[in-house]
Amino acid sequence: MHAVEALHGDLGMIQPDDLVLCLSKSGNTQEIKNLIPLIKTLNVPILAMVSDPGSYLESQSDFTVRLEIGREACPHNLVPTTSTTLQLVFGDALALSLLKITGFSPDDFARLHPGGSLGKQLNLRVSDLYTHNLKPSIKESDSIQKVILEISSKRLGATAVFDAKGALSGVITDGDLRRMMEKYPHTDNLNAAMIMSRQPKIIAPDELAVNALHVMRENSITQLLVVENNHYLGVIHIHDILQEGIV
């Protein structure tokens, strides 16, 4: 609430349970002297944040935080610079203290801040992204040619591998194919089981997408298999997450 605009209607935003935090360097401006008596008629406490000692605002407030400075950073000691920076710092400290006292949680933040990259970090789930992708899969006994075709056609740079009993047993990525080319001069007699990576990195569909990104970065990979109750659901790719503007 701006001190001048308060006198033209904005004073109505103050509610009975509020505390008014009043910021002023000098605490002696005319708009402050006009406003404070009106606030006091509302019977709400006033917390003053001032730099100059002995001000009108300090004398009329219930609580005072005095942020004294030697001089402003302005070379002429005129423009509020150091004083406003101190107010910002104290305001952040006050907000963080209230956050801790009230038990404000990441879930509360997500509920109140659903938009933007911060909101997506706290709300966007793996299940919101992987369902838009195809679902690559092969058997351990499949040929390398079939592996390459599956990875290429599904455009995710990887495929899940299943054993003869239909259980997820591994993953083959573009990187595995490159390493295969370096290790084996001939690939005609190879199958998926011979080149796959066992114990693939997986993630549950209800995990936050930002957590999936952290796992990818920590393991220097670009995709994760989405698995729930040992059931393979699909693949989430790093591009799926980056396209959402999370980072």
N, C-alpha and C positions, 0 to 999 in steps of 0.2 A: 504494500500500500504506500503510495507516494504521499508525502506530508501535505503537499498542496492540493492534490486531487481528493484527499480525505475530506477536505472542507467543502467539497462539491459533490458529495454523495457516497464516496468510497468508505466513509466511516461506518456505513451500514453493514460492511462485511465482518465487523468485529462481533463475535458471539459471546454469551455470558461465561462460557468455560474457557475462553481464550486467555493467553498471556501475550501482551504486546512487547515485542523486541524492537526497540527503537535505536537505529544506528545514526550517529551524527559525530563528526569530528569535534566540533566546538561545543555542541549542545546548547548554543545560544542564538540560533537563527530565529528570525521572526516567525517562520512557519511552524517551528517547533513550539515556540511560546504560544502560538494560537491554537495548536492542536492538543497539547498535553492536557489542558483543563477539560477539554471535551472528552478525551479518553477517560479521564478520572471520573466523570459523571456516569460512566458505564460500569464502574466498580469492577474493573479487571486489573490485574497486576501489571506493572510496567517494568521491564528489564531494559536498562540503558546500556548501550555500548558506545563509549565516548573516549576521546583522547585527551581533551583539555580538562584539567581538574577544576573543581568548584563551579561547574556549569549549572545553568538553570535546569537542564534535563536531569542531571544527576541529583539535584536537590528535590526534584519532584517524583523521582522514580522509587519503586519499592526495592529494586535490586540494581546494582551497578557493576559493570565490568569495565575497568578503566584500562585502555590500551594506549599508554603514554608513549610518545615517540620524541626523539631528539629534534629531528627535522624531517621534512619530506624529501624524497629522492629527487624531486624537481629542483633544478639548479638554482631557482629563485625562491625555493621554500614556499611556493604558493599553491601549486596544483596538488590536490590530494592524490598521493601515490603510495607512500609507505603506510599511511593511515588506512587507506582502503584495502591494501594487501593484508594488513593485520586483521581487519574485520572479516575478510574472506577466510583466512586461516582459522580464526576463532569460530566462525560460523560452521566450517567443516567439522571442527572438533566437537562443537555442540551437537551437530546432527549425528555424528557417529556415536556420541555418548547416549543420545536418546535412542538410537538404533539398538544399542546393547541393552539398555534399561527396559525397553518395551519388548525385547525378544524378536525384533523384526528379522524374518528369515528370507532366504532366496525364493521360497514359494510366495511370500508376500510381495517381493519385488516383481516376480513374474506376473502375478495377478494385477498389479498396478501399473506395470510397464511392459505391456505385451508387444509394443511396436519396436521397430528398429533392430539393429544387430544384437543389442543387449537382451531385448525381449525374446528374440529367436534362440539365443544361447540357453535361455531358461525354459523355453516352451517347445521348441521344435524337437520332435522325436525321430528316431531311426525309422519307425513305422510310417512316418509322413513322407519318406523319401524312397525307400527301397522298392516299394510297390510299383513305382513308375518304370523300373528296370525289368529286362528279361531275366530268366532264371536259368543260367548255364549249369549243366550237369553232365557227367559222363561216368562210365564204369571203369574200375581198375583195369579190366581186360581190354579196354578200347585201344585202338591203334593211335599212334602219334598223329596221323593224318586227321583222324576224327577229333582228336583233342584240339588241333589247330583250327579246324573248321568251327568247332563249338565256341572257342574263344573269340574267333573273328566274327562270327555271325551275331553273337550276343553283345559285342562291343563294350565289354567291361574289363578286359585285360586279364580275366581269370575265369576258372570254372571249378565247381565243387566236384569231388571224386567220391564214388560210392563203392563199397565192397560187394561181394556176391550176395550178402544177406540184406543189402539195401541200406546199410548204415554208412553215415558220413565218415570217410576215412582220411581225407586229405584235400588239398587244393593244388591246382596248377595255375601258375601265373605266366605272364609274358617273360618275366625274369627266369623262371624255371626252363622255359623253352630256349632262351639264349644260353643258359648254362649247359643245357643238353647238347646244343650245337658245338659248344667248346669241348665237351667231354667225349662225345661219341661221333666218330667220323661217318658212321652209317646208322640210320635210325629205323630201318625197315623192320627189325626184329624187336623193337622196343614197344612197350605199352604204357598206359598211364601210370600204373603202379610203380614203374621203374624210375619215374622222374618227378613224381608228385612230392609235395612237402606235407609231411604228416603233422598232426596236431595243428590244424589251421587256426588262425586268429578269428574268433567269432564274437558276435555281440547280440544282445537281446533286442527285440523290436521296440520295447518300451524304454530303452536307454535314450538319454539326450543325444542329439546329433553331435553336439560339441564334444561329448565324451568319446564318440566314435572317431572324431577328428584327432583327439589327443592320442588314442591308441594307434592310429595310423602313423602319426608323426613319431611316436616313441619307437615304433618298430620299422620305420622307413618303408611303409607299404602304402598302397593307394586304394585298397579295397578290403572289406571285411565281409565274411559270410554271416548272414543274419539267421540265428538259430534260436528256437524256443522249445524247451522240453525235448531236446535232442531231435527236433524236427527242422529240417532245412527249409527256410522260407525264401531266400534270395540273396542278393548282393547289394551292399551300399558302397558307392564309389566316392572318393574324395571330391570329385567334381560336383557330385550331387550336393555336397555340403557347401562348397565354395560358391556355387551359383546362388545360394540363398543369402549370401552376404554376411555370414556369421563372423568372418574375419576380414 
